[in-house]
Amino acid sequence: MMSNFDASAPVIIGVGEASRKTVSGEWPSPRELAGAAIKVALADTGQSSSVAAAVDTIAAIRTFEDSGVSLGTGSPDNASQAFGAAGGISAPRMIYADVGGQSPQAMLNELAGDIRRGTCELAVLVAAEATGTAKHARKAGVTLDWSLPSDIAFDNRLSTFPILSRTEIRHGIISMPLAYSLIENARRMELGLNADAYAQELAALWSAFSAKAEGRTHAQFPGYRSPDAILSDDNANYPLTDIYRRWHVAQDAVDLGGAVILTSAGKARELGVPQDKWVWLAGAAEAAEPPLAERGVIHRSAALDFAIPAALGQAGIQASDLGPVDIYSCFPCAVFAAVDTMNDAARPLGDYTLTGGLSFFGGPGNGYSVYNIAAMVDALRQDGSKPALVTANGGVMSKQAVGIYTASQPDIAWSGEAAKGYVPKQIALDDAPHGKGLILSFVRSAGKDGFGPATLILEMENGARAMAVLDSTPDGDLGHRIVKVTSGEKRHMAAIL
């Protein structure tokens, strides 16, 4: 028994996952997938009944259906209650998390802090999506009704944080692949690589990730893909932008449920959960950025440059001390942002994921990081000799949440508060730009008839930022070219000089 046992320290005691591989029926709903995952997580604790009876908080990750991406299936009025009931649990406190892929790790940070302070005894974090089923039903002409009435109050977290600004949308940035391609092209330009060389870099990373999905039971798109396959037209791998093809991006047509159970070390001991099940939170950090075109730095994540070192600092370790790592991987630049921050040359590309990432494990809406946390717990239970790191990313690398985990009680007791305090550098956009501008990044959307006009992020002669659309796009690299900008009422136009 530990002589300095930290009874109030938050620990994960159970994790569970579910998919079509374990949930029967032709049209499984998020509620069914969530319930199955909760039951697996309860069983994973080794004390299912006593743990279920001790739950006082259920936090559900917001589904895509409730995040403005409706497929017409409806959803429960109270997802936390519905998901919990399907898993055989209830709680007086119910939370429905905010939009964004950062929300699972951010919510875990919050719940862990509540546990540390004694305001929460035992919490279940749960996520589920059945977007694959919903899309299949729509194609088959089947109407699904996943609504469920409830008049029970819950804590409904829904912020007005802007993922895309009105200016970005007016200039054609209307999807995540387009937005992330702006980051990708900025990074390519910063590295001084041509388009072909950079494409090879992305393909090498994603090929290494695809190999990891092979080992995950619930991976939705398993199967090794070579770098050449990542860049080929095969397997419906059509271009989305001048940077991305289909298999470069998060695949949301998944049917997945995941759950994480956390409590204090003292409560875990009281419940009789075996100590070799416990995984301790040793450090945490969060940071947020303004809309992409207004950031001081476009080619990397300044928020992640803050959050990863801050979380590592709470744990008293460095990136080179880490064992298991899973970086949120909706797009390659989200991974490279962490790679650049960690600066760990000895780590192979495939060791930045535990699941295979959102292209190959699958991209379940806002909930992916429930699954990378579950994979991290599995990894630490198998080999707890080194701490683990998990990142979670929302928006256009807009919100970051980071967790550091250990298989034994951390040397430095976690304070109960995620490190925050990041102050972003924000550059206002010129609403009426005119004159010469330098292209900082660009993107062209792909369609059946080829590539569309380029959307630009510019630095104007006066130092202001601006966005514009090229009136005609020449062949060749647009990076660092000079354009003449003419302001317009709806969008600004540019011409190459």
Residue pairs with C-beta under 8 A, 6 or more apart in sequence:
2 409
4 409
5 265
5 266
5 409
6 265
6 409
6 413
7 264
7 265
7 266
7 269
8 115
8 116
8 118
8 264
8 265
8 266
9 116
9 264
9 265
9 280
9 281
9 409
9 410
9 413
9 414
10 111
10 112
10 113
10 115
10 116
10 262
10 263
10 264
10 265
10 280
10 281
10 414
11 262
11 263
11 264
11 265
11 268
11 278
11 279
11 280
11 281
12 260
12 261
12 262
12 278
12 279
12 280
12 281
12 373
12 377
12 405
13 44
13 45
13 51
13 261
13 262
13 263
13 268
13 271
13 273
13 277
13 278
14 41
14 42
14 43
14 44
14 45
14 51
14 259
14 260
14 261
14 273
14 277
15 40
15 41
15 44
15 258
15 259
15 260
15 261
15 373
15 374
15 377
15 378
16 36
16 37
16 38
16 39
16 40
16 41
16 42
16 43
16 44
16 257
16 258
16 259
16 374
17 37
17 40
17 217
17 218
17 256
17 257
17 258
17 259
17 371
17 374
18 33
18 34
18 36
18 37
18 40
18 128
18 218
18 256
18 257
18 258
19 33
19 217
19 218
19 220
19 254
19 255
19 256
19 257
20 28
20 132
20 255
21 217
21 218
22 36
22 40
22 218
23 32
23 33
23 36
23 255
23 257
25 32
27 130
27 133
27 137
27 142
27 144
28 130
28 133
28 255
29 73
29 130
29 133
29 144
29 146
30 63
30 65
30 75
30 79
30 83
30 128
30 129
30 130
30 146
30 257
31 76
31 82
31 83
31 86
31 128
31 146
31 148
32 86
32 257
33 128
33 129
33 130
33 255
33 256
33 257
34 60
34 82
34 83
34 86
34 87
34 126
34 127
34 128
34 257
34 259
35 83
35 85
35 86
35 87
35 88
35 257
36 86
36 87
36 257
37 87
37 126
37 128
37 257
37 258
37 259
38 83
38 84
38 86
38 87
38 88
38 89
38 124
38 126
38 257
38 259
39 87
39 88
40 259
41 124
41 259
41 260
41 261
42 48
42 51
42 52
42 87
42 88
42 89
42 261
44 261
44 277
45 51
45 261
45 271
45 273
45 277
46 272
46 273
46 274
46 277
47 271
47 272
47 273
50 271
50 272
51 122
51 261
51 263
51 271
51 273
52 88
52 89
54 121
54 122
54 263
54 267
54 271
55 84
55 89
55 90
55 91
55 122
55 123
55 124
56 91
56 92
56 93
56 120
56 121
56 122
56 123
57 91
57 93
57 94
57 95
57 111
57 114
57 120
57 122
57 123
57 124
58 80
58 81
58 83
58 84
58 89
58 90
58 91
58 93
58 94
58 95
58 123
58 124
58 126
59 80
59 94
59 95
59 96
59 97
59 107
59 111
59 123
59 124
59 125
59 126
60 79
60 80
60 83
60 94
60 95
60 96
60 97
60 126
60 127
61 97
61 103
61 104
61 107
61 125
61 126
61 127
61 365
61 366
61 367
61 370
62 79
62 96
62 97
62 98
62 99
62 103
62 157
62 158
62 365
62 366
63 75
63 79
63 128
63 129
63 365
63 366
64 70
64 71
64 129
64 131
64 252
64 365
64 366
65 71
65 73
65 74
65 75
65 134
65 146
66 75
66 79
66 96
67 99
67 365
67 366
68 99
69 365
71 131
71 134
71 135
71 138
72 134
72 138
72 143
72 144
73 130
73 134
73 137
73 144
73 145
73 146
74 144
74 145
74 146
74 147
75 146
75 147
75 148
76 82
76 83
76 146
76 147
76 148
76 150
77 147
77 148
77 149
77 150
77 151
78 94
78 96
78 148
78 150
78 152
78 154
79 96
80 91
80 94
80 95
80 96
80 126
80 154
81 90
81 94
81 150
81 152
81 154
82 148
82 150
83 126
83 128
84 90
84 91
84 94
84 124
84 126
87 124
87 126
87 259
89 124
91 124
93 120
93 155
94 152
94 154
94 155
95 107
95 154
95 155
95 157
96 154
96 155
96 156
96 157
96 158
97 103
97 104
97 106
97 107
97 157
97 366
98 106
98 157
98 158
98 159
98 161
99 158
99 159
99 161
99 163
99 366
99 394
100 161
100 163
100 366
100 394
100 395
100 398
100 399
101 328
101 330
101 366
101 368
101 369
101 392
101 393
101 394
101 395
101 399
102 286
102 369
102 392
102 393
102 394
102 399
102 400
102 401
103 366
103 367
103 369
103 392
103 394
103 401
104 125
104 127
104 260
104 366
104 367
104 368
104 369
104 370
104 373
104 392
104 401
105 284
105 369
105 373
105 390
105 391
105 392
105 401
105 402
105 403
106 286
106 392
106 399
106 401
106 418
107 125
108 125
108 260
108 262
108 281
108 373
108 403
109 281
109 284
109 286
109 401
109 403
109 418
110 418
111 120
111 123
111 125
111 262
112 262
112 281
112 284
112 414
112 416
113 416
113 417
113 418
114 120
114 123
115 121
115 123
115 262
115 263
115 264
116 264
116 414
116 415
116 416
117 416
121 263
121 264
121 267
122 261
122 262
122 263
122 267
123 261
123 262
123 263
124 259
124 260
124 261
125 259
125 260
125 261
125 262
125 370
126 257
126 258
126 259
126 260
126 370
127 256
127 257
127 258
127 259
127 364
127 365
127 366
127 367
127 370
127 371
128 256
128 257
128 258
128 364
128 367
129 252
129 254
129 255
129 256
129 364
129 365
129 367
130 146
130 255
131 252
131 253
131 254
131 255
131 364
131 365
132 220
132 253
132 254
132 255
133 144
133 255
134 144
135 253
137 143
137 144
161 288
161 395
161 398
161 399
162 291
163 291
163 394
163 395
163 396
163 398
164 173
164 174
164 179
164 291
164 292
164 396
165 291
165 293
165 294
165 429
167 291
167 293
167 429
167 431
167 467
168 179
168 291
168 292
168 293
168 467
170 490
170 491
171 455
171 467
171 468
171 469
171 491
171 492
172 178
172 445
172 452
172 453
172 455
172 469
172 491
173 179
173 182
173 292
173 443
173 455
176 249
176 250
176 330
176 331
176 396
177 240
177 241
177 244
177 248
177 249
177 331
178 241
178 443
178 445
178 455
179 292
179 396
180 244
180 249
180 330
180 331
180 333
180 334
180 396
180 397
181 241
181 242
181 243
181 244
181 443
182 292
182 293
182 298
182 441
182 442
182 443
182 455
182 457
183 292
183 298
183 299
183 331
183 333
183 396
183 397
183 441
184 198
184 202
184 243
184 244
184 331
184 332
184 333
185 242
185 243
185 441
185 442
185 443
185 479
186 298
186 299
186 440
186 441
186 457
187 299
187 300
187 333
187 336
188 195
188 198
188 243
188 479
189 299
189 440
189 441
189 479
189 480
190 299
190 300
191 198
193 201
194 477
195 242
195 477
198 243
199 231
199 243
200 227
200 231
202 230
202 243
202 248
202 332
203 227
203 228
203 230
203 231
204 227
204 349
205 332
205 335
205 336
205 349
205 352
206 225
206 227
206 230
206 247
206 248
206 332
206 357
206 359
207 224
207 225
207 226
207 227
207 229
207 230
208 348
208 349
208 350
209 329
209 335
209 349
209 350
209 352
209 353
209 356
209 357
209 359
209 360
210 223
210 224
210 225
210 230
210 356
210 359
210 360
211 224
211 350
211 356
212 350
212 353
212 354
212 355
212 356
212 357
212 360
213 219
213 221
213 222
213 223
213 355
213 356
213 357
213 360
213 361
214 222
214 223
214 224
214 356
216 222
216 355
216 356
216 361
216 375
218 256
218 361
218 371
219 355
219 356
219 360
219 361
219 362
220 251
220 253
220 254
220 255
220 256
220 360
220 361
220 362
221 251
221 359
221 360
221 361
221 362
222 356
222 360
223 360
225 247
225 360
229 235
229 237
230 237
230 245
230 247
230 248
231 245
235 247
236 246
237 245
237 246
237 247
238 245
238 246
238 446
239 245
239 446
239 451
240 246
240 248
240 249
240 445
240 446
241 443
241 444
241 445
241 446
242 443
242 444
242 446
242 451
243 443
244 331
247 359
248 331
248 332
248 359
249 330
249 331
249 358
249 359
249 363
250 329
250 330
250 331
250 358
250 359
250 363
250 368
251 358
251 359
251 360
251 362
251 363
252 362
252 363
252 364
252 365
254 362
254 363
254 364
256 362
256 364
256 367
256 371
258 364
258 367
258 370
258 371
258 374
259 370
260 370
260 373
260 374
260 377
263 271
265 278
265 280
265 409
268 275
268 277
268 278
269 275
276 381
277 381
278 407
279 376
279 377
279 380
279 381
279 405
279 406
279 407
280 405
280 406
280 407
280 408
280 409
280 410
280 414
281 403
281 404
281 405
281 414
282 314
282 315
282 317
282 387
282 404
282 405
282 406
282 410
282 412
282 414
283 310
283 311
283 312
283 313
283 314
283 315
283 317
283 402
283 403
283 404
283 414
283 419
284 311
284 314
284 401
284 402
284 403
284 404
284 414
284 417
284 418
284 419
285 306
285 307
285 308
285 310
285 311
285 314
285 400
285 401
285 402
285 418
285 419
285 420
286 307
286 399
286 400
286 401
286 402
286 418
286 419
286 420
287 303
287 304
287 306
287 307
287 399
287 400
287 420
287 422
287 424
288 303
288 398
288 399
288 400
288 422
288 424
289 295
289 301
289 302
289 303
289 397
289 398
289 399
289 424
290 424
290 426
291 396
291 398
292 298
292 396
292 397
292 398
292 457
293 429
293 457
293 465
293 467
294 426
294 427
294 428
294 429
294 465
295 302
295 424
295 425
295 426
295 427
296 302
296 424
296 425
296 426
296 427
297 425
298 440
298 441
298 457
299 441
300 336
300 337
300 340
300 341
301 334
301 337
301 338
301 341
301 397
301 400
302 422
302 424
302 425
303 397
303 398
303 399
303 400
303 422
303 424
304 337
304 338
304 341
304 391
304 393
304 397
304 400
304 402
305 341
306 422
307 391
307 400
307 401
307 402
307 419
307 422
308 319
308 338
308 341
308 342
308 389
308 391
308 402
309 341
310 402
310 419
310 421
310 422
311 389
311 402
311 403
311 404
311 418
311 419
312 318
312 319
312 389
312 404
313 419
314 404
314 412
314 414
314 415
314 419
315 387
315 404
315 406
315 410
315 412
315 414
316 410
316 411
316 412
317 387
317 404
319 341
319 342
319 343
319 344
319 389
320 344
320 346
321 386
321 387
322 342
322 344
322 386
322 387
322 388
322 389
323 379
323 380
323 383
323 385
323 386
323 387
323 388
324 354
324 375
324 376
324 379
324 380
324 386
324 388
324 389
325 347
325 351
325 352
325 353
325 354
325 388
325 389
325 390
326 352
326 353
326 354
326 355
326 372
326 375
326 376
326 388
326 389
326 390
326 391
327 334
327 335
327 338
327 339
327 352
327 353
327 391
328 334
328 335
328 358
328 368
328 369
328 372
328 391
328 392
328 393
329 335
329 352
329 353
329 357
329 358
329 359
330 358
330 363
330 368
330 393
333 397
334 393
334 397
335 352
335 353
335 357
337 397
338 352
338 391
339 349
339 352
353 372
354 372
354 375
354 376
354 378
354 379
355 361
355 371
355 372
355 375
358 368
361 368
361 371
362 368
364 371
366 394
368 392
369 390
369 391
369 392
369 401
372 390
372 392
373 390
373 403
376 388
376 390
376 405
377 405
379 388
380 388
380 405
380 406
380 407
381 407
384 406
384 407
384 408
385 407
387 404
387 405
387 406
388 404
388 405
388 406
389 402
389 403
389 404
389 405
390 402
390 403
390 405
391 400
391 401
391 402
392 400
392 401
392 402
393 399
393 400
393 401
394 400
401 418
427 464
427 465
428 464
428 465
429 464
429 465
429 466
429 467
430 460
430 462
430 464
430 465
430 466
431 487
432 487
433 458
433 460
433 464
433 466
433 468
433 485
433 487
433 492
434 485
434 486
434 487
435 460
435 461
435 462
435 484
435 485
436 460
436 461
436 482
436 483
436 484
436 485
436 497
437 456
437 458
437 459
437 460
437 461
437 466
437 468
437 482
437 483
437 484
437 485
437 494
438 458
438 459
438 460
438 480
438 481
438 482
439 456
439 457
439 458
439 478
439 479
439 480
439 481
439 482
439 483
440 456
440 457
440 458
440 459
441 456
441 457
441 479
442 454
442 455
442 456
442 457
442 470
442 478
442 479
443 454
443 455
444 451
444 452
444 453
444 454
444 455
444 473
445 451
445 452
446 452
451 473
453 469
453 470
453 471
453 472
453 473
454 469
454 470
454 473
454 478
455 467
455 468
455 469
456 467
456 468
456 469
456 470
456 478
456 483
456 494
457 465
457 466
457 467
458 465
458 466
458 467
458 468
458 483
458 485
458 494
459 465
459 466
460 466
460 485
466 485
466 492
467 491
467 492
468 483
468 485
468 491
468 492
468 493
468 494
469 491
469 492
469 493
469 494
470 478
470 483
470 493
470 494
470 495
470 496
471 493
471 494
471 495
472 495
474 496
478 496
481 496
481 497
482 496
482 497
483 494
483 495
483 496
483 497
484 494
484 495
484 497
485 492
485 493
485 494
486 492
486 493
486 494
486 495
